[in-house]
Amino acid sequence: MGYIAQFVFDYGQLKSTFVCALEHWKAQTVSFLELPPEIRNMIYNLLVNETKDRNPRLLDLEPEDSFAAPSLIMIHTCTQVQQELLPLYFSIITPHFRMPSLDSLRTRTFAYAFQAEAVAWLDKKGPDAVDHFRAISLRSFGHPCLDCSVEIHESMVVEAKIWSYQMCEGHKSHIASACHTLAEKITDSLKLSNTGLLGLRHFELAEEAIEQLQRKIESLN
């Protein structure tokens, strides 16, 4: 269960006292940020499922995959914890989405129910809660198969990259142009953002850029 379990389940003599206190606990409005750091971080670690051997990542793989995220624990935890934790959580991970078909993100069409639930949860949170990604990654399984990554550097400069592991000889200029255009669109979008960071709508911009590039390459082949 990883190193977290050693701290979570090792209450020792405090366990009975801890449970007793919870039984008499009244409704509270105290922020988790007011808790001692070690207790607060213990709660947060339970939700992000972070370990010393792995960096937390968001991957929209099959539901049974150990990297599937946001985890069901994160989706269904209390609103207060989500409000306090999500900005930090999103800022330290790189979400990865895989598009099985064109317009998967914009039409919210996914191969697995878990993917639809996760994206619906992010949609419900809204831009102010979700737009805290510093980097995003997207893969399209069209023709050719293209990968796209967008990263915001400390200087707030947007870097957009599109590449393919398949042969795309003769299309380097089109790929470079698509990267430049995508970076410009995201930069303009961030000017209207309250957080200045990336969110779902920037995935949609990346998806659009990939689709346009795929159509361009197909028309020239």
Backbone as a chain_set.jsonl record, in Angstrom:
{"seq": "MGYIAQFVFDYGQLKSTFVCALEHWKAQTVSFLELPPEIRNMIYNLLVNETKDRNPRLLDLEPEDSFAAPSLIMIHTCTQVQQELLPLYFSIITPHFRMPSLDSLRTRTFAYAFQAEAVAWLDKKGPDAVDHFRAISLRSFGHPCLDCSVEIHESMVVEAKIWSYQMCEGHKSHIASACHTLAEKITDSLKLSNTGLLGLRHFELAEEAIEQLQRKIESLN", "coords": {"N": [[0.817, -1.209, 0.0], [2.165, 1.097, -0.021], [4.12, 3.892, 1.261], [2.411, 5.61, 2.556], [0.483, 4.224, 4.012], [1.744, 3.435, 6.366], [1.665, 5.653, 7.958], [-0.998, 6.362, 8.031], [-2.448, 4.252, 9.23], [-1.221, 3.777, 11.627], [-2.041, 4.608, 14.34], [-1.655, 3.944, 16.955], [-1.861, 4.318, 20.488], [-3.475, 6.453, 20.264], [-5.657, 5.969, 18.744], [-8.251, 5.184, 19.807], [-8.925, 7.481, 21.232], [-8.98, 9.328, 19.178], [-11.111, 8.384, 17.548], [-13.189, 8.613, 19.375], [-13.294, 11.367, 19.722], [-14.136, 12.142, 17.183], [-16.734, 11.166, 17.176], [-18.093, 12.937, 18.753], [-17.868, 15.233, 17.417], [-18.798, 18.381, 16.23], [-20.537, 20.167, 13.599], [-18.252, 21.828, 11.527], [-16.551, 24.784, 10.374], [-13.977, 25.203, 9.915], [-11.012, 25.729, 8.139], [-9.118, 23.322, 6.304], [-6.617, 24.189, 5.926], [-5.859, 25.289, 8.27], [-5.128, 23.263, 9.859], [-2.495, 21.328, 11.464], [0.478, 21.035, 9.495], [1.441, 18.37, 9.014], [-0.79, 16.754, 9.444], [-2.665, 17.804, 7.662], [-1.347, 17.362, 5.205], [-1.303, 14.613, 5.246], [-3.986, 13.973, 4.846], [-4.335, 15.071, 2.286], [-2.53, 13.504, 0.821], [-3.794, 11.058, 0.857], [-5.783, 11.466, -0.982], [-4.57, 12.164, -3.43], [-3.055, 10.003, -3.886], [-0.283, 9.751, -3.929], [3.07, 8.578, -4.147], [6.423, 7.861, -2.991], [7.823, 6.79, -5.037], [6.73, 7.491, -7.433], [5.678, 10.057, -9.596], [2.774, 12.092, -9.374], [0.229, 11.756, -11.812], [-2.168, 12.597, -14.331], [-4.01, 10.429, -16.127], [-6.049, 9.326, -18.731], [-6.743, 6.528, -18.895], [-7.903, 3.099, -19.123], [-10.609, 2.26, -16.867], [-9.753, 0.446, -14.842], [-7.095, 0.882, -14.652], [-4.157, 1.689, -12.844], [-3.26, 4.265, -12.983], [-5.372, 5.828, -13.647], [-7.138, 8.865, -13.562], [-8.801, 11.989, -12.714], [-8.768, 10.415, -9.552], [-11.311, 8.22, -8.268], [-11.661, 8.667, -5.604], [-10.841, 11.318, -5.349], [-12.772, 12.591, -6.913], [-15.135, 12.194, -5.493], [-14.788, 13.199, -2.958], [-15.141, 15.534, -0.185], [-16.393, 18.874, -0.768], [-14.995, 20.985, 0.404], [-12.359, 20.051, 0.824], [-11.633, 19.599, -1.82], [-11.716, 22.219, -2.877], [-9.583, 23.411, -1.542], [-7.429, 21.78, -2.101], [-7.26, 21.183, -4.889], [-6.157, 23.335, -6.603], [-3.403, 23.236, -5.906], [-2.853, 20.527, -6.358], [-3.43, 20.188, -9.133], [-1.502, 21.872, -10.182], [0.903, 20.548, -9.965], [0.888, 18.331, -11.531], [0.845, 16.634, -14.721], [-1.625, 16.422, -16.913], [-2.798, 13.839, -19.082], [-4.393, 13.181, -22.092], [-6.078, 10.951, -24.277], [-7.166, 10.76, -27.56], [-9.543, 8.915, -29.07], [-10.956, 9.371, -31.367], [-11.897, 11.919, -33.788], [-12.785, 15.104, -32.461], [-13.21, 14.196, -29.849], [-12.868, 15.356, -27.284], [-14.206, 17.851, -27.512], [-16.797, 17.065, -28.118], [-17.257, 15.512, -25.999], [-17.024, 12.711, -26.089], [-16.222, 9.553, -25.202], [-14.334, 6.512, -24.787], [-14.662, 5.073, -22.48], [-16.732, 4.873, -19.571], [-15.683, 5.915, -17.24], [-13.891, 7.892, -18.101], [-15.651, 9.785, -19.165], [-17.0, 10.496, -16.83], [-14.934, 11.639, -15.315], [-14.172, 13.888, -16.881], [-16.614, 15.242, -16.959], [-16.783, 15.914, -14.29], [-14.631, 17.708, -14.077], [-15.586, 19.672, -15.813], [-17.784, 20.561, -14.353], [-16.56, 21.774, -12.214], [-15.586, 24.154, -13.222], [-13.774, 26.936, -14.794], [-12.256, 28.541, -12.919], [-11.637, 26.792, -10.87], [-10.453, 24.648, -12.128], [-8.513, 25.495, -13.944], [-5.544, 25.23, -13.466], [-3.415, 23.854, -14.396], [-0.027, 23.482, -15.273], [1.136, 22.281, -17.348], [0.108, 20.325, -20.142], [-0.86, 17.346, -21.915], [-1.51, 15.628, -24.949], [-2.787, 13.07, -27.044], [-3.474, 11.989, -30.295], [-5.11, 9.487, -32.134], [-5.434, 9.497, -34.849], [-4.716, 9.835, -38.37], [-1.767, 11.135, -39.506], [-0.721, 9.539, -36.375], [-0.557, 11.772, -33.753], [1.215, 13.609, -31.263], [0.841, 16.031, -28.685], [2.027, 18.666, -26.698], [1.725, 21.133, -24.189], [3.151, 23.743, -22.424], [3.594, 25.95, -19.698], [5.987, 28.212, -18.931], [8.041, 29.556, -16.256], [8.378, 32.21, -16.839], [5.998, 32.794, -17.922], [5.78, 32.212, -20.558], [4.388, 30.563, -23.288], [4.849, 27.328, -24.43], [4.383, 25.286, -27.128], [4.237, 22.082, -28.492], [4.142, 19.831, -31.206], [4.296, 16.599, -32.433], [5.265, 13.557, -34.164], [5.594, 10.031, -34.062], [5.526, 8.614, -36.285], [6.408, 8.496, -39.779], [6.773, 11.643, -41.095], [7.872, 13.048, -43.16], [8.664, 15.902, -45.057], [6.714, 17.476, -44.026], [7.495, 19.103, -42.011], [7.507, 21.888, -41.924], [4.782, 22.473, -41.856], [4.083, 21.347, -39.421], [5.623, 22.913, -37.676], [4.424, 25.389, -38.116], [1.853, 24.86, -37.138], [2.402, 24.465, -34.423], [3.283, 27.025, -33.694], [0.981, 28.577, -34.187], [-0.829, 27.405, -32.386], [0.403, 28.005, -29.919], [0.125, 30.78, -29.934], [-2.689, 31.069, -29.862], [-3.296, 29.938, -27.377], [-1.862, 31.622, -25.687], [-3.275, 34.036, -26.082], [-5.726, 33.233, -25.031], [-5.09, 32.852, -22.354], [-4.835, 35.415, -21.439], [-7.326, 36.192, -20.707], [-7.866, 34.687, -18.558], [-8.492, 33.919, -15.125], [-6.644, 32.638, -13.594], [-4.37, 32.322, -15.121], [-3.322, 29.96, -15.962], [-3.449, 26.605, -17.413], [-6.331, 24.805, -18.71], [-9.271, 22.724, -19.313], [-10.333, 23.828, -21.684], [-8.095, 24.507, -23.071], [-7.06, 22.093, -23.746], [-8.926, 21.52, -25.682], [-8.305, 23.418, -27.619], [-5.8, 22.443, -28.35], [-6.563, 19.969, -29.349], [-8.047, 20.792, -31.576], [-5.996, 21.974, -33.098], [-4.412, 19.742, -33.673], [-6.186, 18.2, -35.221], [-6.582, 19.855, -37.46], [-3.997, 19.873, -38.485], [-3.647, 17.168, -39.081], [-5.539, 16.844, -41.13], [-4.408, 18.528, -43.022], [-1.958, 17.247, -43.606], [-2.916, 14.813, -44.614], [-4.212, 15.695, -46.915], [-2.1, 16.433, -48.487], [-0.655, 14.198, -48.958]], "CA": [[0.0, 0.0, 0.0], [3.022, 2.265, -0.103], [4.557, 4.463, 2.525], [1.328, 6.345, 3.197], [-0.232, 3.358, 4.952], [2.458, 3.385, 7.633], [1.271, 6.803, 8.752], [-2.445, 6.432, 8.156], [-3.017, 3.221, 10.077], [-0.412, 3.595, 12.821], [-2.474, 5.57, 15.336], [-1.199, 3.539, 18.275], [-2.793, 4.545, 21.587], [-4.324, 7.603, 19.966], [-6.78, 5.591, 17.895], [-9.531, 5.24, 20.508], [-9.185, 8.886, 21.531], [-9.293, 9.976, 17.906], [-12.46, 7.973, 17.161], [-14.106, 9.196, 20.36], [-13.43, 12.792, 19.408], [-14.933, 12.268, 15.967], [-18.131, 10.874, 17.486], [-18.686, 14.112, 19.391], [-17.476, 16.401, 16.623], [-19.917, 19.141, 15.683], [-20.275, 20.73, 12.266], [-17.183, 22.811, 11.6], [-16.245, 25.563, 9.172], [-12.54, 25.458, 9.97], [-10.316, 25.319, 6.926], [-8.066, 22.325, 6.461], [-5.346, 24.904, 5.911], [-5.538, 25.641, 9.648], [-4.628, 22.07, 10.537], [-1.033, 21.164, 11.414], [0.886, 20.59, 8.151], [1.583, 16.923, 8.853], [-2.13, 16.168, 9.362], [-3.254, 18.261, 6.398], [-0.699, 16.668, 4.093], [-1.719, 13.214, 5.298], [-5.297, 13.935, 4.189], [-4.136, 15.33, 0.863], [-1.856, 12.354, 0.212], [-4.788, 10.007, 0.667], [-6.592, 11.775, -2.155], [-3.794, 12.187, -4.67], [-2.429, 8.684, -4.02], [1.111, 9.981, -4.31], [4.065, 7.768, -3.46], [7.782, 8.34, -3.181], [8.398, 6.182, -6.238], [6.007, 7.86, -8.641], [5.117, 11.392, -9.65], [1.344, 12.01, -9.681], [-0.112, 12.12, -13.184], [-3.541, 12.351, -14.75], [-4.067, 9.671, -17.371], [-7.412, 8.845, -18.948], [-6.675, 5.165, -19.382], [-9.059, 2.299, -18.766], [-10.974, 2.473, -15.46], [-9.026, -0.376, -13.879], [-5.682, 1.216, -14.663], [-3.75, 2.32, -11.585], [-2.971, 5.673, -13.196], [-6.574, 6.548, -14.046], [-7.318, 10.004, -12.688], [-8.826, 12.099, -11.269], [-9.195, 9.186, -8.904], [-12.679, 8.269, -7.766], [-11.594, 9.28, -4.275], [-10.775, 12.758, -5.543], [-14.027, 13.07, -7.475], [-16.251, 12.081, -4.559], [-14.477, 13.714, -1.632], [-15.938, 16.705, 0.171], [-16.126, 20.083, -1.545], [-13.999, 21.817, 1.072], [-11.026, 19.528, 0.521], [-11.382, 19.842, -3.237], [-11.433, 23.636, -3.094], [-8.278, 23.764, -0.997], [-6.366, 20.93, -2.619], [-7.163, 21.081, -6.342], [-5.175, 24.222, -7.24], [-2.056, 22.704, -5.683], [-2.77, 19.217, -7.01], [-3.365, 20.355, -10.581], [-0.303, 22.604, -10.589], [2.104, 19.712, -9.908], [0.739, 17.16, -12.385], [0.667, 16.852, -16.157], [-2.706, 15.551, -17.374], [-2.647, 13.249, -20.41], [-5.631, 12.692, -22.681], [-5.93, 10.232, -25.539], [-8.355, 10.944, -28.37], [-9.766, 7.778, -29.959], [-11.568, 9.833, -32.609], [-11.954, 13.368, -33.913], [-13.74, 15.815, -31.606], [-13.504, 13.438, -28.627], [-12.99, 16.259, -26.143], [-15.223, 18.883, -27.724], [-18.115, 16.43, -28.078], [-17.293, 14.721, -24.764], [-17.258, 11.328, -26.492], [-15.096, 8.781, -24.701], [-14.468, 5.065, -24.912], [-14.983, 4.481, -21.188], [-17.602, 5.69, -18.734], [-14.869, 6.631, -16.258], [-13.364, 9.095, -18.736], [-16.745, 10.746, -19.237], [-17.258, 10.966, -15.47], [-13.834, 12.506, -14.899], [-14.253, 15.156, -17.607], [-17.82, 15.918, -16.482], [-16.426, 16.475, -12.988], [-13.81, 18.885, -14.336], [-16.485, 20.681, -16.379], [-18.623, 21.08, -13.281], [-15.745, 22.619, -11.348], [-15.458, 25.465, -13.839], [-12.402, 27.39, -15.074], [-11.51, 29.051, -11.767], [-11.174, 25.667, -10.056], [-9.734, 23.652, -12.925], [-7.414, 26.085, -14.718], [-4.325, 25.319, -12.662], [-2.377, 23.002, -14.979], [1.117, 24.18, -15.856], [1.488, 21.548, -18.566], [-0.878, 19.335, -20.556], [-0.389, 16.476, -22.989], [-2.629, 15.088, -25.712], [-2.408, 12.169, -28.14], [-4.537, 11.657, -31.234], [-4.849, 8.242, -32.849], [-5.829, 9.636, -36.246], [-3.66, 9.569, -39.353], [-0.914, 10.282, -38.667], [-0.856, 9.651, -34.919], [0.182, 12.959, -33.333], [1.284, 13.977, -29.849], [0.921, 17.477, -28.47], [2.251, 19.087, -25.315], [1.72, 22.577, -23.964], [3.75, 24.021, -21.119], [3.773, 27.352, -19.336], [7.225, 28.368, -18.183], [7.971, 30.527, -15.161], [8.27, 33.546, -17.426], [4.66, 32.815, -18.506], [5.881, 31.969, -21.995], [3.72, 29.32, -23.666], [5.574, 26.488, -25.38], [3.527, 24.246, -27.693], [4.965, 21.151, -29.357], [3.393, 18.765, -31.862], [5.245, 15.71, -33.102], [4.753, 12.241, -34.51], [6.579, 8.959, -34.133], [5.431, 8.078, -37.63], [7.145, 9.272, -40.773], [6.069, 12.835, -41.579], [8.843, 13.78, -43.966], [8.069, 16.884, -45.951], [5.659, 18.226, -43.342], [8.069, 19.787, -40.853], [7.087, 23.295, -41.92], [3.382, 22.509, -41.429], [4.073, 21.062, -37.986], [6.153, 24.101, -37.001], [3.392, 26.424, -38.203], [0.77, 24.483, -36.229], [2.891, 24.727, -33.063], [3.309, 28.477, -33.494], [-0.401, 29.051, -34.121], [-1.414, 26.928, -31.131], [0.985, 28.791, -28.827], [-0.488, 32.109, -29.977], [-4.081, 30.968, -29.416], [-3.317, 29.692, -25.933], [-1.402, 32.862, -25.052], [-4.407, 34.969, -26.101], [-6.744, 32.725, -24.116], [-4.643, 33.031, -20.973], [-5.005, 36.818, -21.064], [-8.671, 36.33, -20.152], [-7.992, 33.704, -17.487], [-8.277, 34.414, -13.766], [-5.504, 31.952, -12.994], [-3.197, 32.39, -15.984], [-2.823, 28.611, -16.205], [-4.162, 25.834, -18.424], [-7.505, 24.04, -18.309], [-9.862, 21.859, -20.327], [-10.519, 24.506, -22.967], [-6.818, 24.508, -23.782], [-7.03, 20.778, -24.383], [-9.752, 21.602, -26.885], [-7.505, 24.145, -28.61], [-4.776, 21.513, -28.831], [-7.268, 18.979, -30.17], [-8.36, 21.447, -32.847], [-4.744, 22.142, -33.847], [-4.016, 18.419, -34.16], [-7.101, 17.794, -36.288], [-6.282, 20.655, -38.647], [-2.719, 19.412, -39.022], [-3.881, 15.854, -39.683], [-6.223, 17.037, -42.415], [-3.443, 19.134, -43.938], [-1.013, 16.207, -44.017], [-3.631, 13.846, -45.447], [-4.51, 16.295, -48.221], [-0.863, 16.589, -49.253], [-0.063, 12.878, -49.215]], "C": [[0.85, 1.258, 0.0], [3.322, 2.859, 1.253], [3.442, 5.188, 3.255], [0.673, 5.503, 4.288], [0.436, 3.321, 6.318], [2.038, 4.528, 8.547], [-0.233, 6.8, 9.022], [-2.978, 5.468, 9.201], [-2.241, 3.002, 11.372], [-0.787, 4.645, 13.864], [-1.965, 5.224, 16.728], [-2.27, 3.757, 19.331], [-3.754, 5.69, 21.303], [-5.599, 7.21, 19.233], [-8.116, 5.744, 18.606], [-9.91, 6.676, 20.837], [-9.624, 9.64, 20.285], [-10.729, 9.659, 17.476], [-13.494, 8.582, 18.098], [-14.353, 10.67, 20.072], [-14.295, 13.0, 18.176], [-16.42, 12.066, 16.25], [-18.841, 12.077, 18.096], [-18.399, 15.4, 18.615], [-18.71, 17.086, 16.065], [-19.528, 19.689, 14.31], [-19.277, 21.874, 12.372], [-17.055, 23.572, 10.276], [-14.765, 25.919, 9.137], [-11.884, 24.936, 8.701], [-9.288, 24.249, 7.24], [-6.692, 22.99, 6.476], [-4.923, 25.32, 7.313], [-5.055, 24.434, 10.454], [-3.104, 22.06, 10.544], [-0.631, 20.582, 10.064], [0.943, 19.079, 7.985], [0.224, 16.231, 8.746], [-2.784, 16.541, 8.035], [-2.662, 17.502, 5.213], [-1.052, 15.186, 4.074], [-3.065, 13.048, 4.589], [-5.137, 14.11, 2.686], [-3.494, 14.132, 0.168], [-2.818, 11.194, -0.019], [-5.563, 10.219, -0.625], [-5.795, 11.708, -3.446], [-3.073, 10.872, -4.9], [-0.986, 8.796, -4.484], [2.031, 9.061, -3.51], [5.444, 8.337, -3.73], [8.375, 7.86, -4.494], [7.738, 6.64, -7.525], [5.504, 9.29, -8.546], [3.638, 11.292, -10.001], [1.066, 12.485, -11.099], [-1.591, 11.845, -13.417], [-3.507, 11.626, -16.082], [-5.476, 9.128, -17.554], [-7.395, 7.45, -19.558], [-7.931, 4.405, -18.961], [-9.341, 2.42, -17.267], [-10.162, 1.665, -14.463], [-7.556, -0.029, -13.811], [-5.311, 1.995, -13.406], [-3.46, 3.802, -11.746], [-4.216, 6.475, -13.564], [-6.844, 7.68, -13.068], [-8.121, 11.074, -13.396], [-9.373, 10.822, -10.637], [-10.631, 9.337, -8.42], [-12.727, 8.875, -6.373], [-11.611, 10.795, -4.404], [-12.113, 13.313, -6.012], [-15.118, 13.153, -6.41], [-15.932, 12.571, -3.151], [-15.233, 15.014, -1.39], [-15.468, 17.948, -0.575], [-15.024, 20.917, -0.921], [-12.585, 21.353, 0.758], [-10.678, 19.794, -0.934], [-10.988, 21.295, -3.488], [-10.034, 24.016, -2.631], [-7.141, 23.005, -1.667], [-6.171, 21.032, -4.125], [-6.174, 22.048, -6.979], [-3.741, 23.728, -7.091], [-1.864, 21.4, -6.448], [-2.606, 19.36, -8.52], [-2.065, 21.017, -11.022], [0.942, 21.728, -10.616], [1.992, 18.474, -10.783], [0.637, 17.578, -13.846], [-0.423, 15.909, -16.645], [-2.478, 15.085, -18.809], [-4.017, 12.766, -20.888], [-5.331, 12.008, -24.003], [-7.243, 10.323, -26.308], [-8.535, 9.748, -29.297], [-10.351, 8.178, -31.299], [-11.563, 11.352, -32.634], [-13.037, 13.934, -33.001], [-14.079, 15.074, -30.315], [-13.731, 14.355, -27.434], [-14.127, 17.254, -26.33], [-16.636, 18.307, -27.681], [-18.306, 15.589, -26.825], [-17.669, 13.264, -25.072], [-16.04, 10.496, -26.118], [-15.39, 7.29, -24.78], [-14.929, 4.424, -23.609], [-15.824, 5.444, -20.356], [-16.794, 6.491, -17.722], [-14.319, 7.926, -16.84], [-14.438, 10.175, -18.793], [-17.04, 11.331, -17.865], [-16.184, 11.944, -15.013], [-13.918, 13.865, -15.575], [-15.497, 15.931, -17.187], [-17.569, 16.575, -15.134], [-15.587, 17.736, -13.158], [-14.652, 20.011, -14.92], [-17.295, 21.359, -15.28], [-17.848, 22.024, -12.377], [-15.594, 24.031, -11.905], [-14.019, 25.92, -13.953], [-11.609, 27.817, -13.848], [-10.948, 27.926, -10.906], [-10.242, 24.75, -10.818], [-8.508, 24.228, -13.62], [-6.178, 26.311, -13.853], [-3.227, 24.405, -13.185], [-1.255, 23.865, -15.545], [1.582, 23.504, -17.141], [0.388, 20.542, -18.858], [-0.31, 18.534, -21.716], [-1.582, 15.792, -23.639], [-2.103, 14.182, -26.81], [-3.638, 11.856, -28.984], [-4.156, 10.402, -32.002], [-5.379, 8.289, -34.278], [-4.663, 9.309, -37.161], [-3.059, 10.901, -39.814], [-1.225, 10.462, -37.182], [0.032, 10.797, -34.445], [0.119, 13.127, -31.819], [1.422, 15.486, -29.74], [1.141, 17.743, -26.988], [2.277, 20.604, -25.257], [2.237, 22.821, -22.558], [3.873, 25.521, -20.918], [5.01, 27.458, -18.467], [7.073, 29.464, -17.126], [7.843, 31.955, -15.674], [6.924, 33.763, -18.092], [4.691, 32.73, -20.03], [5.269, 30.605, -22.297], [4.552, 28.585, -24.706], [4.652, 25.36, -25.83], [4.341, 23.391, -28.653], [3.998, 20.119, -29.923], [4.398, 17.902, -32.601], [4.577, 14.371, -33.382], [5.894, 11.241, -34.533], [6.508, 8.241, -35.481], [6.195, 8.98, -38.593], [6.291, 10.432, -41.273], [7.034, 13.695, -42.385], [8.116, 14.721, -44.923], [7.01, 17.734, -45.295], [6.185, 18.988, -42.129], [7.616, 21.239, -40.772], [5.635, 23.426, -41.463], [3.271, 22.261, -39.925], [4.556, 22.274, -37.196], [5.125, 25.223, -36.993], [2.242, 26.134, -37.245], [1.159, 24.747, -34.776], [2.84, 26.211, -32.745], [1.893, 29.027, -33.329], [-1.064, 28.641, -32.812], [-0.896, 27.726, -29.948], [0.361, 30.184, -28.772], [-1.922, 32.076, -29.45], [-4.163, 30.77, -27.905], [-2.863, 30.931, -25.171], [-2.525, 33.881, -24.985], [-5.487, 34.533, -25.116], [-6.367, 32.976, -22.663], [-4.784, 34.476, -20.5], [-6.358, 37.058, -20.405], [-8.91, 35.387, -18.979], [-7.719, 34.333, -16.132], [-7.039, 33.805, -13.122], [-4.23, 32.076, -13.814], [-2.585, 31.04, -16.272], [-3.781, 27.858, -17.122], [-5.342, 25.062, -17.844], [-8.045, 23.215, -19.46], [-9.992, 22.546, -21.674], [-9.22, 24.583, -23.757], [-6.522, 23.135, -24.376], [-7.802, 20.822, -25.694], [-9.038, 22.379, -27.984], [-6.427, 23.247, -29.197], [-5.394, 20.452, -29.731], [-7.585, 19.554, -31.548], [-7.113, 21.597, -33.711], [-4.284, 20.814, -34.443], [-4.883, 17.999, -35.34], [-6.818, 18.559, -37.577], [-4.983, 20.2, -39.298], [-2.878, 18.047, -39.686], [-4.549, 15.982, -41.047], [-5.272, 17.622, -43.46], [-2.487, 18.078, -44.476], [-1.683, 15.198, -44.943], [-3.898, 14.4, -46.838], [-3.281, 16.404, -49.103], [-0.221, 15.248, -49.591], [-0.651, 12.242, -50.476]], "O": [[0.317, 2.367, 0.019], [2.832, 2.379, 2.275], [3.524, 5.365, 4.471], [0.346, 6.012, 5.36], [-0.25, 3.189, 7.332], [2.053, 4.388, 9.77], [-0.683, 7.186, 10.101], [-3.864, 5.825, 9.978], [-2.589, 2.108, 12.144], [0.041, 5.476, 14.235], [-1.852, 6.099, 17.586], [-3.438, 3.43, 19.119], [-4.736, 5.875, 22.022], [-6.52, 8.018, 19.108], [-9.029, 6.37, 18.067], [-11.078, 7.052, 20.736], [-10.522, 10.481, 20.333], [-11.476, 10.557, 17.088], [-14.557, 9.018, 17.655], [-15.48, 11.154, 20.166], [-15.099, 13.932, 18.129], [-17.267, 12.716, 15.637], [-20.057, 12.214, 17.966], [-18.654, 16.504, 19.096], [-19.576, 16.43, 15.486], [-18.361, 19.675, 13.918], [-19.432, 22.775, 13.197], [-17.405, 23.064, 9.211], [-14.353, 26.827, 8.416], [-12.175, 23.829, 8.25], [-8.665, 24.26, 8.302], [-5.724, 22.42, 6.978], [-3.763, 25.667, 7.532], [-4.624, 24.578, 11.598], [-2.483, 22.72, 9.711], [-1.333, 19.718, 9.538], [0.544, 18.552, 6.947], [0.093, 15.232, 8.038], [-3.383, 15.697, 7.369], [-3.39, 17.054, 4.327], [-1.095, 14.569, 3.009], [-3.26, 12.102, 3.827], [-5.74, 13.375, 1.904], [-3.875, 13.786, -0.95], [-2.671, 10.44, -0.98], [-5.953, 9.257, -1.286], [-6.309, 11.236, -4.46], [-2.536, 10.64, -5.983], [-0.531, 8.027, -5.33], [1.788, 8.801, -2.332], [5.612, 9.196, -4.596], [9.323, 8.456, -5.007], [8.146, 6.219, -8.608], [4.96, 9.688, -7.516], [3.273, 10.479, -10.85], [1.608, 13.5, -11.536], [-2.185, 10.973, -12.781], [-3.017, 12.174, -17.069], [-6.037, 8.533, -16.634], [-7.972, 7.226, -20.622], [-8.903, 5.003, -18.499], [-8.423, 2.656, -16.482], [-9.904, 2.134, -13.355], [-6.831, -0.592, -12.99], [-6.066, 2.858, -12.959], [-3.415, 4.531, -10.756], [-4.125, 7.685, -13.772], [-6.783, 7.47, -11.857], [-8.129, 11.074, -14.627], [-10.329, 10.23, -11.139], [-11.105, 10.45, -8.191], [-13.709, 9.517, -6.0], [-12.312, 11.478, -3.657], [-12.541, 14.377, -5.564], [-15.932, 14.076, -6.423], [-16.734, 12.374, -2.238], [-15.891, 15.532, -2.293], [-14.305, 18.06, -0.96], [-14.204, 21.496, -1.634], [-11.712, 22.168, 0.459], [-9.549, 20.172, -1.245], [-10.039, 21.569, -4.224], [-9.375, 24.847, -3.254], [-6.028, 23.517, -1.788], [-5.037, 20.976, -4.601], [-5.4, 21.623, -7.837], [-2.956, 23.794, -8.036], [-0.842, 21.196, -7.103], [-1.738, 18.722, -9.116], [-1.578, 20.751, -12.121], [1.943, 22.108, -11.223], [2.901, 17.643, -10.787], [0.373, 18.74, -14.156], [-0.178, 14.711, -16.781], [-2.016, 15.856, -19.65], [-4.712, 12.037, -20.179], [-4.447, 12.428, -24.75], [-8.305, 10.002, -25.774], [-7.749, 9.58, -30.229], [-10.261, 7.422, -32.267], [-11.263, 11.997, -31.629], [-14.08, 13.311, -32.8], [-15.142, 15.308, -29.741], [-14.671, 14.159, -26.663], [-14.921, 17.476, -25.415], [-17.569, 18.986, -27.254], [-19.375, 15.02, -26.607], [-18.516, 12.671, -24.404], [-14.951, 10.706, -26.652], [-16.545, 6.868, -24.833], [-15.523, 3.347, -23.627], [-15.655, 6.661, -20.424], [-17.165, 7.613, -17.378], [-14.282, 8.948, -16.154], [-14.17, 11.341, -18.503], [-17.301, 12.528, -17.743], [-16.491, 12.962, -14.393], [-13.754, 14.892, -14.916], [-15.445, 17.155, -17.069], [-18.078, 17.662, -14.862], [-15.808, 18.726, -12.461], [-14.462, 21.175, -14.568], [-17.468, 22.578, -15.281], [-18.416, 22.971, -11.832], [-15.487, 24.994, -11.146], [-13.135, 25.369, -13.296], [-10.425, 27.499, -13.734], [-9.9, 28.086, -10.282], [-9.345, 24.142, -10.234], [-7.546, 23.498, -13.86], [-5.818, 27.448, -13.55], [-2.219, 24.197, -12.51], [-1.511, 24.863, -16.218], [2.33, 24.088, -17.924], [-0.199, 19.97, -17.939], [0.601, 18.983, -22.412], [-2.544, 15.424, -22.965], [-1.089, 14.486, -27.438], [-4.697, 11.506, -28.464], [-3.024, 10.265, -32.465], [-5.731, 7.259, -34.852], [-3.737, 8.596, -36.776], [-3.748, 11.708, -40.439], [-1.901, 11.41, -36.785], [1.235, 10.799, -34.703], [-0.892, 12.827, -31.184], [2.037, 16.133, -30.588], [0.513, 17.117, -26.133], [2.786, 21.269, -26.159], [1.801, 22.169, -21.609], [4.21, 26.264, -21.84], [5.075, 26.864, -17.391], [6.088, 30.201, -17.118], [7.259, 32.809, -15.006], [6.71, 34.782, -18.749], [3.741, 33.129, -20.703], [5.591, 29.613, -21.644], [4.915, 29.152, -25.737], [4.191, 24.568, -25.009], [5.045, 23.91, -29.518], [3.141, 19.599, -29.209], [5.257, 18.417, -33.316], [3.478, 14.091, -32.905], [7.007, 11.55, -34.962], [7.327, 7.371, -35.776], [6.577, 10.097, -38.243], [5.205, 10.22, -41.814], [7.01, 14.922, -42.297], [7.093, 14.372, -45.513], [6.454, 18.628, -45.934], [5.4, 19.466, -41.309], [7.369, 21.76, -39.684], [5.289, 24.377, -40.762], [2.463, 22.89, -39.242], [3.973, 22.625, -36.171], [4.968, 25.924, -35.994], [1.714, 27.048, -36.612], [0.332, 25.202, -33.986], [2.409, 26.61, -31.663], [1.635, 29.841, -32.442], [-1.777, 29.435, -32.198], [-1.67, 28.089, -29.063], [0.099, 30.707, -27.689], [-2.324, 32.95, -28.682], [-5.007, 31.37, -27.239], [-3.422, 31.254, -24.123], [-2.718, 34.525, -23.954], [-6.092, 35.368, -24.445], [-7.228, 33.277, -21.837], [-4.846, 34.733, -19.298], [-6.523, 38.007, -19.639], [-10.025, 35.297, -18.465], [-6.831, 35.174, -15.996], [-6.455, 34.39, -12.21], [-3.13, 31.952, -13.275], [-1.462, 30.959, -16.768], [-4.798, 28.401, -17.554], [-5.361, 24.713, -16.664], [-7.364, 23.024, -20.468], [-9.784, 21.913, -22.708], [-9.245, 24.71, -24.981], [-5.823, 23.022, -25.383], [-7.385, 20.234, -26.692], [-9.154, 22.032, -29.159], [-6.168, 23.284, -30.4], [-4.816, 20.081, -30.752], [-7.41, 18.881, -32.564], [-7.164, 21.374, -34.921], [-3.821, 20.767, -35.583], [-4.373, 17.498, -36.342], [-6.815, 17.976, -38.661], [-4.883, 20.148, -40.524], [-2.299, 17.802, -40.744], [-4.165, 15.306, -42.001], [-5.324, 17.255, -44.634], [-2.234, 18.027, -45.68], [-1.095, 14.775, -45.938], [-3.822, 13.671, -47.827], [-3.396, 16.461, -50.328], [0.672, 15.187, -50.436], [-0.269, 11.131, -50.843]]}, "num_chains": 1, "name": "protein.A"}
